Amino acid sequence: MKKQIFSLDVLLRKTRKISIFFSFIFLLNPSIVFAGERWFLDKELSSITFELPVLLAKNVQGTFTSIEGFVEIDVDQKKNNKAIFFVDIGSIDMNYKKYKDLLLSNIFFDERQFPKVVIDIKKFTYQNEEELEINVELIIKGQSQMVPLIITVKRLAEELVQIQSELVFSRTDFNIGIGKWSNTTILRDKTKIKTNLFLFKE
């Protein structure tokens, strides 16, 4: 537990330092922040949803209303592209509203200690394909796992793209559901995350 808390604390400190650094450099000279194209998330249009199957009942479904992120495209080499997205756990809007506090508690997401889910995509290759299959780093509750992700890219305009994706992960790998809730007989293990992201080029 101490190791998990330490790992998250280090991650959050790094994230804050990087954000402050980029903001400072951008204010001084916007043209030198990134070497490639910058695509930023339209938070009004974008959504990230999840679904957890339940035996003999309606699946647990939710939408996160607060997400942030960006994609950086390496226009020269085409292979050092990267992206990162942050999801605020507390912003969840779910169908089982009376269980929201339980879902945010340490039994499931532990929103107080681990307020964000991170999807980190490092150095992927992209050459205007409409579909990509890559591995991404998923960080939940201080735990990190590499999971496969299929991405569909739709160019809606010269400076606007839509990215849809779906990934499936094991909730028990991230300690989502502990104690009696760790049993996968009723509350299934496999959890699905779907993204519908709209990004605009700066």
Phi, psi and omega in degrees: 000314179299322180295320180296315180297319179297317181298316180294319180299318178297316180299314181294321179296318179297316181300315179297317180297317180296316180299315180296318181298310181296320179298318181295313180295320181298322179294325180286316183201094184302333186286347184250008181293311180233151179277335183248199178285144177247126178240122184250151184287131170273102187289340179285323184268332189279154177210152173229125182238159175223159180216130179238115182294141178234136180288130175059029177204170178291138181300148173287124181229143181206158177233134176268123186266352180236106179224151178221159176163176179204163174235136175244123182257127176277096186288340182272300185274338178067007186230355179252037177287153178207159180206152176212139180226140179242136178240128175279115182302319184294349183271011185290138173240114190235162182287327176268074188299326182290347179257010182299315180299322177296317181296326181276350182285176181292348177292325180246265187274341181052062186298330182294316180273328185232077189287348185231145165260136181242132172246111187245122181243113186252132169046061176260154180267134179213126179226056177067025175290154176270343179218134180233147172235111185223167174260137180234156176267120179253125182241115179224133178054038179076001179260141181239132178221144171271127182229148179285147182219131174256126185241133173250128183247126177238121177274110183272331178202177183301325183236029178215126178231153175246130180241119176245138182209166178213132175225150179238132180222165179272120181294328181289336175296334182252012182057036175270100187102097181242170183065225181295339181278356178282343179297127184265008179290315181263309179264106189298160184276320186282126180243140183248133174243130176241138177241143173226091190250140175243126182236141178241144181277132181288000000 
